[in-house]
Amino acid sequence: MIYNKDSAFLGLFLGFIIPVIFYLIQDMIIPFVIGHSFSNQSMQLFALIFNAPLLRYYLINLKHESTGKGILFVTFIYGLIWVYINQGSI
């Protein structure tokens, strides 16, 4: 299985794609369930936090350090981008 491989590239890919998927899911489901959407800032940050369980799974459970480093690197970059984009409103 590809997810059982310890690779920095796999970590970079997963770290990049998981927040995007969760952001899109939030964007579709939340307005349908509660009738209105949250701010883009909140949804972006919440989607970014979904990398934490993934990071923990790869570092603690599977002991795949390279994959965890890739996920952590992308999460850090996403965080810096989020702060830069929202610097006037946070």
PyMOL Python script that loads the backbone (N, CA, C, O; Angstrom):
from pymol import cmd

cmd.read_pdbstr("""\
ATOM      1  N   MET A   1       0.842  -1.183   0.000  1.00  0.00           N
ATOM      2  CA  MET A   1       0.000   0.000   0.000  1.00  0.00           C
ATOM      3  C   MET A   1       0.883   1.240   0.000  1.00  0.00           C
ATOM      4  O   MET A   1       1.883   1.285   0.716  1.00  0.00           O
ATOM      5  N   ILE A   2       0.534   2.228  -0.779  1.00  0.00           N
ATOM      6  CA  ILE A   2       1.345   3.435  -0.927  1.00  0.00           C
ATOM      7  C   ILE A   2       1.392   4.255   0.367  1.00  0.00           C
ATOM      8  O   ILE A   2       2.381   4.945   0.612  1.00  0.00           O
ATOM      9  N   TYR A   3       0.365   4.196   1.183  1.00  0.00           N
ATOM     10  CA  TYR A   3       0.322   5.005   2.398  1.00  0.00           C
ATOM     11  C   TYR A   3       1.206   4.438   3.500  1.00  0.00           C
ATOM     12  O   TYR A   3       1.424   5.102   4.514  1.00  0.00           O
ATOM     13  N   ASN A   4       1.714   3.236   3.323  1.00  0.00           N
ATOM     14  CA  ASN A   4       2.574   2.615   4.317  1.00  0.00           C
ATOM     15  C   ASN A   4       4.049   2.846   3.997  1.00  0.00           C
ATOM     16  O   ASN A   4       4.918   2.249   4.632  1.00  0.00           O
ATOM     17  N   LYS A   5       4.337   3.692   3.033  1.00  0.00           N
ATOM     18  CA  LYS A   5       5.696   3.978   2.596  1.00  0.00           C
ATOM     19  C   LYS A   5       6.212   5.230   3.312  1.00  0.00           C
ATOM     20  O   LYS A   5       5.493   6.222   3.432  1.00  0.00           O
ATOM     21  N   ASP A   6       7.442   5.180   3.780  1.00  0.00           N
ATOM     22  CA  ASP A   6       8.042   6.333   4.449  1.00  0.00           C
ATOM     23  C   ASP A   6       8.764   7.178   3.412  1.00  0.00           C
ATOM     24  O   ASP A   6       9.890   6.870   3.021  1.00  0.00           O
ATOM     25  N   SER A   7       8.117   8.235   2.975  1.00  0.00           N
ATOM     26  CA  SER A   7       8.668   9.077   1.922  1.00  0.00           C
ATOM     27  C   SER A   7       8.308  10.530   2.193  1.00  0.00           C
ATOM     28  O   SER A   7       7.167  10.845   2.530  1.00  0.00           O
ATOM     29  N   ALA A   8       9.281  11.401   2.044  1.00  0.00           N
ATOM     30  CA  ALA A   8       9.018  12.829   2.233  1.00  0.00           C
ATOM     31  C   ALA A   8       8.054  13.346   1.170  1.00  0.00           C
ATOM     32  O   ALA A   8       7.234  14.222   1.443  1.00  0.00           O
ATOM     33  N   PHE A   9       8.154  12.803  -0.040  1.00  0.00           N
ATOM     34  CA  PHE A   9       7.253  13.238  -1.108  1.00  0.00           C
ATOM     35  C   PHE A   9       5.806  12.867  -0.803  1.00  0.00           C
ATOM     36  O   PHE A   9       4.890  13.632  -1.102  1.00  0.00           O
ATOM     37  N   LEU A  10       5.602  11.693  -0.208  1.00  0.00           N
ATOM     38  CA  LEU A  10       4.254  11.307   0.212  1.00  0.00           C
ATOM     39  C   LEU A  10       3.751  12.271   1.281  1.00  0.00           C
ATOM     40  O   LEU A  10       2.586  12.670   1.257  1.00  0.00           O
ATOM     41  N   GLY A  11       4.608  12.642   2.205  1.00  0.00           N
ATOM     42  CA  GLY A  11       4.231  13.602   3.241  1.00  0.00           C
ATOM     43  C   GLY A  11       3.888  14.961   2.662  1.00  0.00           C
ATOM     44  O   GLY A  11       2.920  15.592   3.085  1.00  0.00           O
ATOM     45  N   LEU A  12       4.677  15.418   1.695  1.00  0.00           N
ATOM     46  CA  LEU A  12       4.387  16.695   1.044  1.00  0.00           C
ATOM     47  C   LEU A  12       3.050  16.639   0.319  1.00  0.00           C
ATOM     48  O   LEU A  12       2.254  17.574   0.397  1.00  0.00           O
ATOM     49  N   PHE A  13       2.808  15.543  -0.383  1.00  0.00           N
ATOM     50  CA  PHE A  13       1.549  15.389  -1.113  1.00  0.00           C
ATOM     51  C   PHE A  13       0.359  15.358  -0.158  1.00  0.00           C
ATOM     52  O   PHE A  13      -0.613  16.087  -0.351  1.00  0.00           O
ATOM     53  N   LEU A  14       0.433  14.514   0.872  1.00  0.00           N
ATOM     54  CA  LEU A  14      -0.676  14.413   1.827  1.00  0.00           C
ATOM     55  C   LEU A  14      -0.882  15.721   2.578  1.00  0.00           C
ATOM     56  O   LEU A  14      -2.018  16.148   2.787  1.00  0.00           O
ATOM     57  N   GLY A  15       0.202  16.351   2.980  1.00  0.00           N
ATOM     58  CA  GLY A  15       0.105  17.622   3.689  1.00  0.00           C
ATOM     59  C   GLY A  15      -0.512  18.715   2.843  1.00  0.00           C
ATOM     60  O   GLY A  15      -1.158  19.622   3.369  1.00  0.00           O
ATOM     61  N   PHE A  16      -0.319  18.638   1.540  1.00  0.00           N
ATOM     62  CA  PHE A  16      -0.898  19.626   0.637  1.00  0.00           C
ATOM     63  C   PHE A  16      -2.366  19.325   0.340  1.00  0.00           C
ATOM     64  O   PHE A  16      -3.190  20.239   0.349  1.00  0.00           O
ATOM     65  N   ILE A  17      -2.705  18.076   0.081  1.00  0.00           N
ATOM     66  CA  ILE A  17      -4.036  17.734  -0.438  1.00  0.00           C
ATOM     67  C   ILE A  17      -5.101  17.623   0.658  1.00  0.00           C
ATOM     68  O   ILE A  17      -6.256  17.969   0.411  1.00  0.00           O
ATOM     69  N   ILE A  18      -4.755  17.157   1.846  1.00  0.00           N
ATOM     70  CA  ILE A  18      -5.747  16.959   2.911  1.00  0.00           C
ATOM     71  C   ILE A  18      -6.432  18.269   3.311  1.00  0.00           C
ATOM     72  O   ILE A  18      -7.659  18.283   3.402  1.00  0.00           O
ATOM     73  N   PRO A  19      -5.710  19.373   3.556  1.00  0.00           N
ATOM     74  CA  PRO A  19      -6.413  20.625   3.878  1.00  0.00           C
ATOM     75  C   PRO A  19      -7.300  21.125   2.736  1.00  0.00           C
ATOM     76  O   PRO A  19      -8.368  21.687   2.981  1.00  0.00           O
ATOM     77  N   VAL A  20      -6.869  20.924   1.507  1.00  0.00           N
ATOM     78  CA  VAL A  20      -7.681  21.348   0.361  1.00  0.00           C
ATOM     79  C   VAL A  20      -8.986  20.564   0.323  1.00  0.00           C
ATOM     80  O   VAL A  20     -10.054  21.141   0.115  1.00  0.00           O
ATOM     81  N   ILE A  21      -8.904  19.256   0.521  1.00  0.00           N
ATOM     82  CA  ILE A  21     -10.106  18.414   0.521  1.00  0.00           C
ATOM     83  C   ILE A  21     -11.044  18.824   1.652  1.00  0.00           C
ATOM     84  O   ILE A  21     -12.246  18.975   1.431  1.00  0.00           O
ATOM     85  N   PHE A  22     -10.511  19.006   2.860  1.00  0.00           N
ATOM     86  CA  PHE A  22     -11.369  19.382   3.982  1.00  0.00           C
ATOM     87  C   PHE A  22     -11.954  20.780   3.822  1.00  0.00           C
ATOM     88  O   PHE A  22     -13.075  21.032   4.264  1.00  0.00           O
ATOM     89  N   TYR A  23     -11.218  21.685   3.202  1.00  0.00           N
ATOM     90  CA  TYR A  23     -11.773  23.014   2.934  1.00  0.00           C
ATOM     91  C   TYR A  23     -12.961  22.907   1.978  1.00  0.00           C
ATOM     92  O   TYR A  23     -13.997  23.534   2.201  1.00  0.00           O
ATOM     93  N   LEU A  24     -12.816  22.120   0.922  1.00  0.00           N
ATOM     94  CA  LEU A  24     -13.909  21.955  -0.039  1.00  0.00           C
ATOM     95  C   LEU A  24     -15.115  21.265   0.594  1.00  0.00           C
ATOM     96  O   LEU A  24     -16.259  21.624   0.317  1.00  0.00           O
ATOM     97  N   ILE A  25     -14.854  20.277   1.440  1.00  0.00           N
ATOM     98  CA  ILE A  25     -15.954  19.604   2.144  1.00  0.00           C
ATOM     99  C   ILE A  25     -16.683  20.591   3.051  1.00  0.00           C
ATOM    100  O   ILE A  25     -17.913  20.621   3.075  1.00  0.00           O
ATOM    101  N   GLN A  26     -15.929  21.398   3.795  1.00  0.00           N
ATOM    102  CA  GLN A  26     -16.545  22.421   4.652  1.00  0.00           C
ATOM    103  C   GLN A  26     -17.375  23.397   3.840  1.00  0.00           C
ATOM    104  O   GLN A  26     -18.482  23.769   4.229  1.00  0.00           O
ATOM    105  N   ASP A  27     -16.828  23.804   2.712  1.00  0.00           N
ATOM    106  CA  ASP A  27     -17.494  24.793   1.872  1.00  0.00           C
ATOM    107  C   ASP A  27     -18.817  24.269   1.323  1.00  0.00           C
ATOM    108  O   ASP A  27     -19.738  25.049   1.079  1.00  0.00           O
ATOM    109  N   MET A  28     -18.921  22.956   1.127  1.00  0.00           N
ATOM    110  CA  MET A  28     -20.159  22.375   0.610  1.00  0.00           C
ATOM    111  C   MET A  28     -21.141  22.005   1.718  1.00  0.00           C
ATOM    112  O   MET A  28     -22.342  22.233   1.577  1.00  0.00           O
ATOM    113  N   ILE A  29     -20.649  21.438   2.815  1.00  0.00           N
ATOM    114  CA  ILE A  29     -21.532  20.857   3.825  1.00  0.00           C
ATOM    115  C   ILE A  29     -22.025  21.878   4.850  1.00  0.00           C
ATOM    116  O   ILE A  29     -23.210  21.872   5.182  1.00  0.00           O
ATOM    117  N   ILE A  30     -21.168  22.743   5.356  1.00  0.00           N
ATOM    118  CA  ILE A  30     -21.555  23.655   6.440  1.00  0.00           C
ATOM    119  C   ILE A  30     -22.717  24.567   6.058  1.00  0.00           C
ATOM    120  O   ILE A  30     -23.652  24.696   6.848  1.00  0.00           O
ATOM    121  N   PRO A  31     -22.709  25.208   4.886  1.00  0.00           N
ATOM    122  CA  PRO A  31     -23.876  26.036   4.541  1.00  0.00           C
ATOM    123  C   PRO A  31     -25.163  25.218   4.421  1.00  0.00           C
ATOM    124  O   PRO A  31     -26.248  25.716   4.722  1.00  0.00           O
ATOM    125  N   PHE A  32     -25.043  23.985   3.989  1.00  0.00           N
ATOM    126  CA  PHE A  32     -26.219  23.125   3.863  1.00  0.00           C
ATOM    127  C   PHE A  32     -26.771  22.747   5.234  1.00  0.00           C
ATOM    128  O   PHE A  32     -27.988  22.699   5.413  1.00  0.00           O
ATOM    129  N   VAL A  33     -25.905  22.480   6.193  1.00  0.00           N
ATOM    130  CA  VAL A  33     -26.323  22.015   7.512  1.00  0.00           C
ATOM    131  C   VAL A  33     -26.814  23.158   8.395  1.00  0.00           C
ATOM    132  O   VAL A  33     -27.880  23.046   9.000  1.00  0.00           O
ATOM    133  N   ILE A  34     -26.056  24.263   8.482  1.00  0.00           N
ATOM    134  CA  ILE A  34     -26.437  25.332   9.408  1.00  0.00           C
ATOM    135  C   ILE A  34     -27.037  26.553   8.728  1.00  0.00           C
ATOM    136  O   ILE A  34     -27.472  27.482   9.408  1.00  0.00           O
ATOM    137  N   GLY A  35     -27.069  26.569   7.414  1.00  0.00           N
ATOM    138  CA  GLY A  35     -27.745  27.653   6.709  1.00  0.00           C
ATOM    139  C   GLY A  35     -26.869  28.817   6.309  1.00  0.00           C
ATOM    140  O   GLY A  35     -27.274  29.621   5.469  1.00  0.00           O
ATOM    141  N   HIS A  36     -25.682  28.937   6.880  1.00  0.00           N
ATOM    142  CA  HIS A  36     -24.750  29.998   6.485  1.00  0.00           C
ATOM    143  C   HIS A  36     -23.335  29.458   6.604  1.00  0.00           C
ATOM    144  O   HIS A  36     -23.101  28.423   7.229  1.00  0.00           O
ATOM    145  N   SER A  37     -22.411  30.159   6.008  1.00  0.00           N
ATOM    146  CA  SER A  37     -21.024  29.721   6.001  1.00  0.00           C
ATOM    147  C   SER A  37     -20.211  30.515   7.019  1.00  0.00           C
ATOM    148  O   SER A  37     -20.586  31.625   7.397  1.00  0.00           O
ATOM    149  N   PHE A  38     -19.115  29.945   7.451  1.00  0.00           N
ATOM    150  CA  PHE A  38     -18.180  30.663   8.306  1.00  0.00           C
ATOM    151  C   PHE A  38     -17.295  31.541   7.433  1.00  0.00           C
ATOM    152  O   PHE A  38     -17.337  31.438   6.207  1.00  0.00           O
ATOM    153  N   SER A  39     -16.506  32.391   8.045  1.00  0.00           N
ATOM    154  CA  SER A  39     -15.583  33.229   7.276  1.00  0.00           C
ATOM    155  C   SER A  39     -14.511  32.350   6.626  1.00  0.00           C
ATOM    156  O   SER A  39     -14.206  31.257   7.105  1.00  0.00           O
ATOM    157  N   ASN A  40     -13.958  32.848   5.540  1.00  0.00           N
ATOM    158  CA  ASN A  40     -12.906  32.101   4.852  1.00  0.00           C
ATOM    159  C   ASN A  40     -11.698  31.880   5.753  1.00  0.00           C
ATOM    160  O   ASN A  40     -11.058  30.830   5.687  1.00  0.00           O
ATOM    161  N   GLN A  41     -11.381  32.864   6.597  1.00  0.00           N
ATOM    162  CA  GLN A  41     -10.257  32.716   7.528  1.00  0.00           C
ATOM    163  C   GLN A  41     -10.448  31.504   8.432  1.00  0.00           C
ATOM    164  O   GLN A  41      -9.541  30.689   8.596  1.00  0.00           O
ATOM    165  N   SER A  42     -11.624  31.397   9.008  1.00  0.00           N
ATOM    166  CA  SER A  42     -11.906  30.298   9.927  1.00  0.00           C
ATOM    167  C   SER A  42     -11.879  28.959   9.211  1.00  0.00           C
ATOM    168  O   SER A  42     -11.332  27.984   9.724  1.00  0.00           O
ATOM    169  N   MET A  43     -12.467  28.916   8.036  1.00  0.00           N
ATOM    170  CA  MET A  43     -12.504  27.658   7.295  1.00  0.00           C
ATOM    171  C   MET A  43     -11.105  27.235   6.849  1.00  0.00           C
ATOM    172  O   MET A  43     -10.787  26.046   6.874  1.00  0.00           O
ATOM    173  N   GLN A  44     -10.275  28.180   6.445  1.00  0.00           N
ATOM    174  CA  GLN A  44      -8.905  27.855   6.042  1.00  0.00           C
ATOM    175  C   GLN A  44      -8.105  27.319   7.221  1.00  0.00           C
ATOM    176  O   GLN A  44      -7.390  26.326   7.090  1.00  0.00           O
ATOM    177  N   LEU A  45      -8.223  27.966   8.357  1.00  0.00           N
ATOM    178  CA  LEU A  45      -7.480  27.539   9.537  1.00  0.00           C
ATOM    179  C   LEU A  45      -7.966  26.182  10.036  1.00  0.00           C
ATOM    180  O   LEU A  45      -7.158  25.341  10.427  1.00  0.00           O
ATOM    181  N   PHE A  46      -9.273  25.965  10.025  1.00  0.00           N
ATOM    182  CA  PHE A  46      -9.822  24.683  10.449  1.00  0.00           C
ATOM    183  C   PHE A  46      -9.365  23.568   9.513  1.00  0.00           C
ATOM    184  O   PHE A  46      -9.052  22.469   9.970  1.00  0.00           O
ATOM    185  N   ALA A  47      -9.325  23.839   8.210  1.00  0.00           N
ATOM    186  CA  ALA A  47      -8.849  22.836   7.256  1.00  0.00           C
ATOM    187  C   ALA A  47      -7.373  22.524   7.492  1.00  0.00           C
ATOM    188  O   ALA A  47      -6.948  21.379   7.343  1.00  0.00           O
ATOM    189  N   LEU A  48      -6.605  23.524   7.853  1.00  0.00           N
ATOM    190  CA  LEU A  48      -5.177  23.332   8.110  1.00  0.00           C
ATOM    191  C   LEU A  48      -4.949  22.454   9.337  1.00  0.00           C
ATOM    192  O   LEU A  48      -3.993  21.681   9.378  1.00  0.00           O
ATOM    193  N   ILE A  49      -5.810  22.568  10.322  1.00  0.00           N
ATOM    194  CA  ILE A  49      -5.663  21.790  11.551  1.00  0.00           C
ATOM    195  C   ILE A  49      -5.887  20.298  11.307  1.00  0.00           C
ATOM    196  O   ILE A  49      -5.464  19.473  12.117  1.00  0.00           O
ATOM    197  N   PHE A  50      -6.542  19.944  10.211  1.00  0.00           N
ATOM    198  CA  PHE A  50      -6.751  18.530   9.907  1.00  0.00           C
ATOM    199  C   PHE A  50      -5.447  17.812   9.571  1.00  0.00           C
ATOM    200  O   PHE A  50      -5.437  16.584   9.485  1.00  0.00           O
ATOM    201  N   ASN A  51      -4.365  18.529   9.382  1.00  0.00           N
ATOM    202  CA  ASN A  51      -3.069  17.879   9.191  1.00  0.00           C
ATOM    203  C   ASN A  51      -2.521  17.319  10.500  1.00  0.00           C
ATOM    204  O   ASN A  51      -1.679  16.421  10.470  1.00  0.00           O
ATOM    205  N   ALA A  52      -2.969  17.820  11.639  1.00  0.00           N
ATOM    206  CA  ALA A  52      -2.440  17.378  12.935  1.00  0.00           C
ATOM    207  C   ALA A  52      -2.695  15.889  13.203  1.00  0.00           C
ATOM    208  O   ALA A  52      -1.755  15.185  13.572  1.00  0.00           O
ATOM    209  N   PRO A  53      -3.930  15.376  13.034  1.00  0.00           N
ATOM    210  CA  PRO A  53      -4.121  13.940  13.250  1.00  0.00           C
ATOM    211  C   PRO A  53      -3.343  13.089  12.247  1.00  0.00           C
ATOM    212  O   PRO A  53      -2.852  12.011  12.581  1.00  0.00           O
ATOM    213  N   LEU A  54      -3.238  13.586  11.017  1.00  0.00           N
ATOM    214  CA  LEU A  54      -2.473  12.867  10.002  1.00  0.00           C
ATOM    215  C   LEU A  54      -0.991  12.822  10.384  1.00  0.00           C
ATOM    216  O   LEU A  54      -0.340  11.785  10.255  1.00  0.00           O
ATOM    217  N   LEU A  55      -0.472  13.943  10.849  1.00  0.00           N
ATOM    218  CA  LEU A  55       0.920  14.015  11.291  1.00  0.00           C
ATOM    219  C   LEU A  55       1.161  13.065  12.462  1.00  0.00           C
ATOM    220  O   LEU A  55       2.149  12.331  12.481  1.00  0.00           O
ATOM    221  N   ARG A  56       0.271  13.085  13.415  1.00  0.00           N
ATOM    222  CA  ARG A  56       0.410  12.203  14.574  1.00  0.00           C
ATOM    223  C   ARG A  56       0.372  10.739  14.161  1.00  0.00           C
ATOM    224  O   ARG A  56       1.158   9.934  14.662  1.00  0.00           O
ATOM    225  N   TYR A  57      -0.535  10.383  13.254  1.00  0.00           N
ATOM    226  CA  TYR A  57      -0.656   9.001  12.794  1.00  0.00           C
ATOM    227  C   TYR A  57       0.650   8.522  12.161  1.00  0.00           C
ATOM    228  O   TYR A  57       1.125   7.427  12.465  1.00  0.00           O
ATOM    229  N   TYR A  58       1.226   9.335  11.287  1.00  0.00           N
ATOM    230  CA  TYR A  58       2.449   8.909  10.607  1.00  0.00           C
ATOM    231  C   TYR A  58       3.663   8.918  11.531  1.00  0.00           C
ATOM    232  O   TYR A  58       4.536   8.060  11.391  1.00  0.00           O
ATOM    233  N   LEU A  59       3.745   9.849  12.459  1.00  0.00           N
ATOM    234  CA  LEU A  59       4.908   9.894  13.348  1.00  0.00           C
ATOM    235  C   LEU A  59       4.822   8.886  14.491  1.00  0.00           C
ATOM    236  O   LEU A  59       5.800   8.194  14.775  1.00  0.00           O
ATOM    237  N   ILE A  60       3.680   8.795  15.143  1.00  0.00           N
ATOM    238  CA  ILE A  60       3.547   7.963  16.343  1.00  0.00           C
ATOM    239  C   ILE A  60       3.190   6.521  15.998  1.00  0.00           C
ATOM    240  O   ILE A  60       3.868   5.591  16.436  1.00  0.00           O
ATOM    241  N   ASN A  61       2.130   6.332  15.217  1.00  0.00           N
ATOM    242  CA  ASN A  61       1.652   4.975  14.961  1.00  0.00           C
ATOM    243  C   ASN A  61       2.522   4.214  13.967  1.00  0.00           C
ATOM    244  O   ASN A  61       2.886   3.065  14.216  1.00  0.00           O
ATOM    245  N   LEU A  62       2.858   4.844  12.843  1.00  0.00           N
ATOM    246  CA  LEU A  62       3.616   4.143  11.804  1.00  0.00           C
ATOM    247  C   LEU A  62       5.125   4.329  11.924  1.00  0.00           C
ATOM    248  O   LEU A  62       5.885   3.591  11.296  1.00  0.00           O
ATOM    249  N   LYS A  63       5.573   5.297  12.716  1.00  0.00           N
ATOM    250  CA  LYS A  63       7.002   5.604  12.881  1.00  0.00           C
ATOM    251  C   LYS A  63       7.659   5.984  11.551  1.00  0.00           C
ATOM    252  O   LYS A  63       8.812   5.635  11.296  1.00  0.00           O
ATOM    253  N   HIS A  64       6.918   6.697  10.716  1.00  0.00           N
ATOM    254  CA  HIS A  64       7.440   7.155   9.423  1.00  0.00           C
ATOM    255  C   HIS A  64       7.858   8.615   9.556  1.00  0.00           C
ATOM    256  O   HIS A  64       7.062   9.532   9.353  1.00  0.00           O
ATOM    257  N   GLU A  65       9.104   8.800   9.895  1.00  0.00           N
ATOM    258  CA  GLU A  65       9.606  10.133  10.202  1.00  0.00           C
ATOM    259  C   GLU A  65       9.688  11.028   8.963  1.00  0.00           C
ATOM    260  O   GLU A  65       9.372  12.214   9.043  1.00  0.00           O
ATOM    261  N   SER A  66      10.103  10.485   7.837  1.00  0.00           N
ATOM    262  CA  SER A  66      10.222  11.300   6.618  1.00  0.00           C
ATOM    263  C   SER A  66       8.859  11.798   6.153  1.00  0.00           C
ATOM    264  O   SER A  66       8.719  12.953   5.753  1.00  0.00           O
ATOM    265  N   THR A  67       7.864  10.935   6.204  1.00  0.00           N
ATOM    266  CA  THR A  67       6.514  11.345   5.817  1.00  0.00           C
ATOM    267  C   THR A  67       5.999  12.413   6.773  1.00  0.00           C
ATOM    268  O   THR A  67       5.392  13.392   6.339  1.00  0.00           O
ATOM    269  N   GLY A  68       6.233  12.234   8.057  1.00  0.00           N
ATOM    270  CA  GLY A  68       5.819  13.225   9.045  1.00  0.00           C
ATOM    271  C   GLY A  68       6.494  14.565   8.837  1.00  0.00           C
ATOM    272  O   GLY A  68       5.865  15.612   9.000  1.00  0.00           O
ATOM    273  N   LYS A  69       7.769  14.543   8.479  1.00  0.00           N
ATOM    274  CA  LYS A  69       8.481  15.795   8.209  1.00  0.00           C
ATOM    275  C   LYS A  69       7.892  16.512   6.999  1.00  0.00           C
ATOM    276  O   LYS A  69       7.788  17.739   6.991  1.00  0.00           O
ATOM    277  N   GLY A  70       7.506  15.747   5.974  1.00  0.00           N
ATOM    278  CA  GLY A  70       6.883  16.351   4.798  1.00  0.00           C
ATOM    279  C   GLY A  70       5.562  17.008   5.143  1.00  0.00           C
ATOM    280  O   GLY A  70       5.281  18.119   4.692  1.00  0.00           O
ATOM    281  N   ILE A  71       4.744  16.327   5.944  1.00  0.00           N
ATOM    282  CA  ILE A  71       3.454  16.879   6.366  1.00  0.00           C
ATOM    283  C   ILE A  71       3.676  18.136   7.206  1.00  0.00           C
ATOM    284  O   ILE A  71       2.990  19.141   7.018  1.00  0.00           O
ATOM    285  N   LEU A  72       4.627  18.079   8.126  1.00  0.00           N
ATOM    286  CA  LEU A  72       4.912  19.228   8.989  1.00  0.00           C
ATOM    287  C   LEU A  72       5.415  20.420   8.179  1.00  0.00           C
ATOM    288  O   LEU A  72       5.033  21.557   8.455  1.00  0.00           O
ATOM    289  N   PHE A  73       6.259  20.176   7.190  1.00  0.00           N
ATOM    290  CA  PHE A  73       6.787  21.248   6.353  1.00  0.00           C
ATOM    291  C   PHE A  73       5.667  21.960   5.605  1.00  0.00           C
ATOM    292  O   PHE A  73       5.604  23.189   5.601  1.00  0.00           O
ATOM    293  N   VAL A  74       4.783  21.188   4.971  1.00  0.00           N
ATOM    294  CA  VAL A  74       3.680  21.797   4.219  1.00  0.00           C
ATOM    295  C   VAL A  74       2.736  22.529   5.162  1.00  0.00           C
ATOM    296  O   VAL A  74       2.239  23.601   4.819  1.00  0.00           O
ATOM    297  N   THR A  75       2.479  21.974   6.340  1.00  0.00           N
ATOM    298  CA  THR A  75       1.615  22.632   7.315  1.00  0.00           C
ATOM    299  C   THR A  75       2.216  23.969   7.740  1.00  0.00           C
ATOM    300  O   THR A  75       1.493  24.958   7.872  1.00  0.00           O
ATOM    301  N   PHE A  76       3.509  24.007   7.952  1.00  0.00           N
ATOM    302  CA  PHE A  76       4.193  25.247   8.323  1.00  0.00           C
ATOM    303  C   PHE A  76       4.082  26.278   7.197  1.00  0.00           C
ATOM    304  O   PHE A  76       3.809  27.450   7.456  1.00  0.00           O
ATOM    305  N   ILE A  77       4.290  25.853   5.964  1.00  0.00           N
ATOM    306  CA  ILE A  77       4.186  26.758   4.814  1.00  0.00           C
ATOM    307  C   ILE A  77       2.760  27.280   4.682  1.00  0.00           C
ATOM    308  O   ILE A  77       2.552  28.476   4.475  1.00  0.00           O
ATOM    309  N   TYR A  78       1.771  26.381   4.802  1.00  0.00           N
ATOM    310  CA  TYR A  78       0.366  26.810   4.770  1.00  0.00           C
ATOM    311  C   TYR A  78       0.091  27.837   5.870  1.00  0.00           C
ATOM    312  O   TYR A  78      -0.601  28.828   5.636  1.00  0.00           O
ATOM    313  N   GLY A  79       0.629  27.602   7.060  1.00  0.00           N
ATOM    314  CA  GLY A  79       0.429  28.538   8.167  1.00  0.00           C
ATOM    315  C   GLY A  79       1.016  29.908   7.872  1.00  0.00           C
ATOM    316  O   GLY A  79       0.384  30.928   8.148  1.00  0.00           O
ATOM    317  N   LEU A  80       2.207  29.939   7.318  1.00  0.00           N
ATOM    318  CA  LEU A  80       2.818  31.219   6.949  1.00  0.00           C
ATOM    319  C   LEU A  80       2.006  31.939   5.879  1.00  0.00           C
ATOM    320  O   LEU A  80       1.820  33.154   5.946  1.00  0.00           O
ATOM    321  N   ILE A  81       1.527  31.191   4.899  1.00  0.00           N
ATOM    322  CA  ILE A  81       0.697  31.788   3.844  1.00  0.00           C
ATOM    323  C   ILE A  81      -0.592  32.335   4.444  1.00  0.00           C
ATOM    324  O   ILE A  81      -1.037  33.420   4.070  1.00  0.00           O
ATOM    325  N   TRP A  82      -1.196  31.591   5.375  1.00  0.00           N
ATOM    326  CA  TRP A  82      -2.441  32.034   6.006  1.00  0.00           C
ATOM    327  C   TRP A  82      -2.215  33.342   6.765  1.00  0.00           C
ATOM    328  O   TRP A  82      -3.025  34.264   6.670  1.00  0.00           O
ATOM    329  N   VAL A  83      -1.119  33.422   7.516  1.00  0.00           N
ATOM    330  CA  VAL A  83      -0.817  34.648   8.263  1.00  0.00           C
ATOM    331  C   VAL A  83      -0.572  35.805   7.306  1.00  0.00           C
ATOM    332  O   VAL A  83      -1.045  36.915   7.552  1.00  0.00           O
ATOM    333  N   TYR A  84       0.152  35.570   6.228  1.00  0.00           N
ATOM    334  CA  TYR A  84       0.440  36.633   5.259  1.00  0.00           C
ATOM    335  C   TYR A  84      -0.840  37.144   4.598  1.00  0.00           C
ATOM    336  O   TYR A  84      -1.029  38.353   4.465  1.00  0.00           O
ATOM    337  N   ILE A  85      -1.712  36.236   4.185  1.00  0.00           N
ATOM    338  CA  ILE A  85      -2.960  36.627   3.518  1.00  0.00           C
ATOM    339  C   ILE A  85      -3.878  37.383   4.468  1.00  0.00           C
ATOM    340  O   ILE A  85      -4.530  38.345   4.061  1.00  0.00           O
ATOM    341  N   ASN A  86      -3.937  36.966   5.717  1.00  0.00           N
ATOM    342  CA  ASN A  86      -4.881  37.536   6.677  1.00  0.00           C
ATOM    343  C   ASN A  86      -4.224  38.505   7.653  1.00  0.00           C
ATOM    344  O   ASN A  86      -4.774  38.742   8.729  1.00  0.00           O
ATOM    345  N   GLN A  87      -3.089  39.064   7.322  1.00  0.00           N
ATOM    346  CA  GLN A  87      -2.346  39.887   8.270  1.00  0.00           C
ATOM    347  C   GLN A  87      -3.077  41.152   8.700  1.00  0.00           C
ATOM    348  O   GLN A  87      -2.855  41.624   9.815  1.00  0.00           O
ATOM    349  N   GLY A  88      -3.923  41.708   7.875  1.00  0.00           N
ATOM    350  CA  GLY A  88      -4.626  42.921   8.258  1.00  0.00           C
ATOM    351  C   GLY A  88      -5.892  42.677   9.045  1.00  0.00           C
ATOM    352  O   GLY A  88      -6.458  43.609   9.615  1.00  0.00           O
ATOM    353  N   SER A  89      -6.349  41.422   9.086  1.00  0.00           N
ATOM    354  CA  SER A  89      -7.649  41.168   9.705  1.00  0.00           C
ATOM    355  C   SER A  89      -7.590  40.213  10.890  1.00  0.00           C
ATOM    356  O   SER A  89      -8.637  39.814  11.399  1.00  0.00           O
ATOM    357  N   ILE A  90      -6.400  39.836  11.344  1.00  0.00           N
ATOM    358  CA  ILE A  90      -6.334  38.952  12.512  1.00  0.00           C
ATOM    359  C   ILE A  90      -5.892  39.725  13.729  1.00  0.00           C
ATOM    360  O   ILE A  90      -5.775  39.155  14.814  1.00  0.00           O
TER     361      ILE A  90
END
""", "prot")
cmd.dss("prot")
cmd.show_as("cartoon", "prot")
cmd.util.cbc("prot")
cmd.orient("prot")
